[in-house]
Each structure stands twice: as C-alpha cells, then as structure tokens.
Amino acid sequence: MLQRHLRAACAAAAAAGALLVAGLSGTASAQPSVSPAQPTAARTLRTDAAPPALLGALQRDLGLDRGQAERRLANEAEAGATAGRLGAALGADFAGAWVRGAESDTLAVATTDPADVPAIRAHGARAVVVEHSLAALDAAKARVDRAAAHRATTDAPVWYVDVPTNTLVVEAIRPDAARSLLAAAHVDASLTRIVKSAEHPRPLYDLRGGDAYYIGSGSRCSIGFPVTRGTQQGFATAGHCGRAGSTTTGSNRVAQGSFQASVFPGNDMAWVATNSNWTATPYVTGSSVQVAGSTQAPVGSSVCRSGSTTGWHCGTVQQLNTSVTYQEGTVSGVTRTSVCAEPGDSGGSFISGSQAQGVTSGGSGNCTSGGTTYFQPINPILQSYGLTLKTTGTGPEDPEDPGEPGGTWAAGTVYQAGDTVTYGGTSYRCLQGHQAQAGWEPPNAPALWQRL
C-alpha cells in the first residue's frame, strides 16, 4: 500500500499539500506553505525568468493571457515535483502522471491499487485507478522497440506509452501493420490501442540553405543548446544533421566547428565543438531566453521550440519515451509534442520555462496547418557525451546552507528519477531527471531531491 511506501520514503502525506503552488489542485485543493529554507519548485526552476518571447509564444499558441502563461509555468514546475514524490512512494503501483487545464492546475496521478487513492488526494492530486502499471507499459514498449529493429515499420511509424489512457499506442497508416508489429513483439492486446493516422514523420533538415548553421557544402540545421566539455565549447543538436567529422559554419558562413559525435537512427543526438571564435552562452539562439537547467517536464506541460526556419512556437508535451520511424530508420526515446516545425528547424531548442528539454528531431505537418514534432531529450545527450549544459549559473535565490559538502552528489552529473546520492552525510532520492549544478545541491532543491 502507498502508506507503507510513504513511511519508507519519509514523506508524510499530511505535509504534501505544501508542495503545490496556489491554484494547483486535484480532488482536494492545497495551498502553499513553504519555508524560506525550502524553495518551491517554481522558484528552484526559475519559472519567473521566462522572457517575453517565450511568454508571447505561449499566449499565441495555447490561447492564454500573460497571467495564465506565468501561472501555467509555475504550476507545471510544482506538478513535476509532486509527481516525482508520488512516483517514488507508489513504487510498482505507479502508472504515470500528467497535468491538465489551461493553467495546468490539475495534476492527475494514476495507480493500480485503489488503496492508494486517499494518499494521492492528500497530495492535492486527482487519483486515477487503472489496470496497468507504467513499468508494465514501458516493458511492452521495449518489446516493440526490439521487434521493430528487425522489420520495416514505415506503415506503423509511431508508438508510445500514453499515460492518460493507460495504453501502449501504435499509430499506423495501415492498422494491419500495427497488428503485425505487436504480434511480432508478443505484446498482450489488452495493453495496446491502435490509432489510424496519416502521419509521415521526417527529419526536419533543409538543403535549401538559410541561417542558423550549415553542415558541409550547404545543408542547414538549428543550434540546440550551448554546452561545454571541460574548456571546449560547442552545442548540442540533432544527430541526423551531420556525422562525426562533418564541418560546420555559422549563419554568417564563418567557420564554426565540427561534429564530434553523432547517432542517427536509434537516437537523434550529436554535438559540435566550436573554434575559439564562438562562445557558449546560456541563451536560446535568436532570443533572450536564459537556460537555467534541464529538469524534464511532465506530460501535459507547455513546451516551446525555437528554430531557424519558423522561430518560436509552443504546444504541449504529449508523450515521453516515444519511438518514431523515419525513412532512415527508427528513433527511440524521443518526446512527442503538439508543437509545429518545418525543415531547417532540426536540432533547435525545446524549452519549458527556463528548463532545457531537448533538440528538435522531426515530425509531420507545418506551422501553417499545425503538426506533430518530436525532440531528442537533452539529458541523454549530456550524459552520453560528458557535456555540461551552459546555464545562467544561478540556482534558487538565497539557498540555505547545504551543510558540509561531500558525498556522491556531483555538479555536472545527469541524474534520473529514482537515483540516490549522499550529500553532507544525508541520503537523497532524485525526483525529476536533470543535470546537477551549483545551487541545486539536494538540501537546496526539494523539487528535485527527497531526503531519505
């Protein structure tokens, strides 16, 4: 039962209401009551730093006013922290979480055990009892990923775990292709849902030329996020934009750098090391957006994209851990969104508030009629290549004294939900995936770490 897990995690449900920002509610409402030494998730993740360009795109694309856009970002930060705590407490019963509402003021948390409902409600979330755990659905998707590696999937190009419907969804041009893929994967039909779709995802590179950055003799992509590796500066981008060794020039056609590593298909990740004429900054290209970290946003959250073809556009996170088949092959582990994009936007930045989410991979549709776009999450890129995201370098304002340093926690490390560390003689569990940075030591970031 959840209560037993909560005791083991030292997280009493009676105190959980303090985790939610004003307005975020489920079956039971909760008002914030956070001491100055325990900053809210919104404060930790610097949602107040969202610049006018991002807020304007949110208002245009999601039909919000400025106040709604600001409250939505704050609510999504708080919801992510609460979902992380509940996910850790529910353990094997956990079946996912998502936000809803114009201001993301409703957090839903799913469980396979009806006995967990009261404690979920005590956290200010809406409880949903479902049949399948998230672990079971993820395991089924992994079987489909393995089966897809040995067969053509262009007629069933997209599959993902959809937590609100508690199913493994396969989107298919021909439903019989989806049924054949599921049969080859030996996935129980009770776990799945087939959706007929005309979607033909493609990588969003462009051979016409333009601004942003160029690869070789003329193909164009967009810079993702500036990074460093030791003293070397560069940027993360999409793997399909170039192979290791490919040279790049900037939008001004001045020599820029070269691809150091690249993976596509399978994943869609790469990084470019730049020469001394180029300096990594904590800004999204072409705007005043300042990147403060890389905490993963939950399903339903707003997310915005900047690309060299279409500029700023926003939408929502639809599904995490999606697999999508392009003409070149299948890419797994990407995030599916309702944001539009067009050729040339590939590699560009996806960001939620001030938190880097990933780099544009591909999609379908356009920014006139709308579309679906997938991004490669940024944290696996940072982890795979030993990169450090360039950020503003500011954690929570006025953090508490984190105590004596020492332990296994280390700035620059990418942590996943469930990872455990020690800091100052105390153990902590990671609640949300992110790259650690100074100012986000576990005692200073209760939105990211739970004391054990």
C-alpha positions, 0 to 999 in steps of 0.5 A: 500500500502507498502508506507503507511506501510513504513511511519508507520514503519519509514523506508524510502525506499530511505535509504534501499539500505544501508542495503545490503552488496556489491554484494547483489542485486535484480532488482536494485543493492545497495551498502553499506553505513553504519555508524560506529554507525550502524553495518551491519548485517554481522558484528552484526552476526559475519559472519567473525568468521566462522572457517575453518571447517565450511568454508571447509564444505561449499566449499565441499558441495555447490561447492564454493571457500573460497571467495564465502563461506565468501561472501555467509555468509555475504550476507545471514546475510544482506538478513535476515535483509532486509527481516525482514524490508520488512516483517514488512512494507508489513504487510498482503501483505507479502508472504515470502522471500528467497535468491538465487545464489551461493553467495546468492546475490539475495534476492527475496521478494514476495507480493500480491499487485503489488503496492508494487513492486517499494518499494521492488526494492528500497530495492535492492530486486527482487519483486515477485507478487503472489496470496497468502499471507504467513499468508494465507499459514501458516493458511492452514498449521495449518489446516493440522497440526490439521487434521493430529493429528487425522489420520495416515499420514505415506503415506503423511509424509511431508508438508510445506509452500514453499515460492518460489512457493507460495504453501502449499506442501504435499509430499506423497508416495501415492498422494491419501493420500495427497488428503485425508489429505487436504480434511480432513483439508478443505484446498482450492486446489488452495493453495496446490501442491502435490509432489510424493516422496519416502521419509521415514523420521526417527529419526536419533538415533543409538543403535549401540553405538559410541561417542558423548553421550549415553542415558541409557544402550547404545543408542547414540545421538549428543550434540546440543548446550551448554546452561545454566539455571541460574548456571546449565549447560547442552545442548540442543538436540533432544527430541526423544533421551531420556525422562525426567529422562533418564541418560546420559554419555559422549563419554568417558562413564563418567557420564554426566547428565540427561534429564530434559525435553523432547517432542517427537512427536509434537516437537523434543526438550529436554535438559540435565543438566550436573554434575559439571564435564562438562562445557558449552562452546560456541563451536560446539562439535568436532570443533572450531566453536564459537556460537555467537547467534541464529538469524534464517536464511532465506530460501535459506541460507547455513546451516551446521550440525555437528554430531557424526556419519558423522561430518560436512556437509552443504546444504541449508535451504529449508523450515521453519515451516515444519511438518514431520511424523515419525513412532512415530508420527508427528513433527511440526515446524521443518526446512527442509534442503538439508543437509545429516545425518545418525543415531547417528547424532540426536540432533547435531548442525545446524549452519549458520555462527556463528548463532545457528539454531537448533538440528538435528531431522531426515530425509531420505537418507545418506551422501553417496547418499545425503538426506533430514534432518530436525532440531528442531529450537533452539529458541523454545527450549530456550524459552520453557525451560528458557535456555540461549544459551552459546555464545562467549559473544561478540556482534558487535565490538565497539557498540555505546552507547545504551543510558540509559538502561531500558525498556522491552528489556531483555538479555536472552529473545527469541524474534520473528519477529514482537515483540516490546520492549522499550529500553532507552525510544525508541520503537523497532520492532524485525526483525529476531527471536533470543535470546537477549544478551549483545551487541545486545541491539536494538540501537546496532543491526539494523539487528535485531531491527527497531526503531519505 
